[in-house]
Amino acid sequence: MGKWIAHWLVSALCLVIVANLVPGFVVRGPGAALIAALVIGLVNGTLGLILKALTFPLSIVTLGLFLLVINALMIKLASLLVPGFEVRGFGAAFWGAVVLSLLNLAVRWLIDTG
């Protein structure tokens, strides 16, 4: 349970960092970041998983780049559900997904090597 909470907190922090780096990606406060991190995780774990399975051939053809489009759509969907979390347009969602993926990769690398 503690590991899950730590991952949730780090994900919320990553959202705040993305909001400071990507124009059009807005997180209004720590509460919104925590709820958005939870909703993004839930949306990715349900609808995102189904979409990734259905578009697997397209992901292979694009060498996995289409997964960023799906992640952007999941972030945009989460922004529609969470007050205080706003993503203005698909471009902000796409670049937010890219930066968020890189941050999560870096955090996992730091945790695994640390």
Buried (B, 14 or more C-beta within 10 A) or exposed (E): EEEEEEBBBBBBBBBBBBBEEBEBBBBBEBBBBBBBBBBBBBBBEEBBEEBBEEBEEEBEEEEEEBBBBBBBBBBBBBBEEBEBBBBEEBBBBBBBBBBBBEBBEEBEEEEEEE
